[in-house]
Amino acid sequence: MGIKKGSAEKELRDLRRKFNSLTPREVEVIKLISKGLSNKEIAESLNVALTTVKMHRGNAVDKLEVHSAAELTKALVSLGEAL
């Protein structure tokens, strides 16, 4: 049982390290994704181009090593970062 706890703690530390590597704008974009906003809605909300949102989203997904909005949201919840 201690092995599972240690493993989960390591995964959380790794996730925190990855999250801390995000830029403030990448964090802003992924938090809006976790709220269910589309790329277009995020672009309008932040007053930036759609391609800019896609770039930030792609960078964040790569850094966090997730593959979907659901995994992204799960990661934020795990970190206590979801709004």
C-alpha positions in Angstrom: 0.0 0.0 0.0 2.9 2.4 0.8 4.2 1.8 -2.8 0.9 3.1 -4.3 1.0 6.2 -2.0 4.6 6.9 -2.8 3.9 6.5 -6.5 0.9 8.8 -6.4 2.9 11.4 -4.5 5.7 11.2 -7.1 3.2 11.6 -9.9 1.7 14.7 -8.2 5.2 16.2 -7.8 6.0 15.5 -11.4 2.7 17.1 -12.5 3.3 20.1 -10.3 6.8 20.5 -11.9 5.3 20.4 -15.3 2.5 22.8 -14.4 5.1 25.2 -13.0 6.9 25.2 -16.4 3.8 26.8 -18.0 3.7 30.5 -18.9 1.0 32.6 -17.3 -0.9 32.8 -20.6 -0.8 29.0 -21.0 -2.2 28.6 -17.5 -4.9 31.1 -18.4 -5.8 29.2 -21.6 -5.9 25.8 -20.0 -8.1 27.0 -17.1 -10.6 28.3 -19.7 -10.4 25.0 -21.5 -11.2 23.2 -18.3 -14.3 25.4 -18.0 -15.5 24.1 -21.3 -14.7 27.1 -23.5 -13.8 26.4 -27.2 -10.6 27.8 -28.7 -12.7 30.4 -30.5 -14.4 31.5 -27.2 -11.1 31.7 -25.5 -9.7 33.8 -28.3 -12.6 36.2 -28.0 -12.4 36.3 -24.2 -8.6 37.1 -24.2 -8.8 39.3 -27.3 -6.2 37.3 -29.2 -6.1 35.4 -32.4 -7.4 31.9 -32.7 -4.0 30.7 -33.8 -2.5 32.2 -30.6 -4.9 30.2 -28.5 -4.1 27.0 -30.4 -0.4 27.7 -29.9 -0.7 28.2 -26.1 -3.0 25.1 -25.9 -0.6 23.0 -27.8 2.4 24.1 -25.7 0.5 23.4 -22.5 -0.7 20.0 -23.6 2.9 19.1 -24.6 4.4 20.3 -21.4 1.8 18.6 -19.2 1.9 15.4 -21.4 -1.9 15.1 -21.7 -3.9 14.3 -24.8 -7.4 15.7 -24.3 -9.3 18.4 -22.6 -10.6 15.8 -20.1 -7.0 14.8 -19.1 -6.1 18.5 -18.9 -9.0 19.1 -16.5 -8.2 16.1 -14.5 -4.6 17.4 -14.1 -5.8 20.8 -13.0 -8.2 19.2 -10.4 -5.4 17.0 -9.1 -3.3 20.2 -8.6 -6.2 22.1 -7.1 -6.0 24.6 -10.0 -9.4 24.2 -11.5 -11.7 27.1 -11.2 
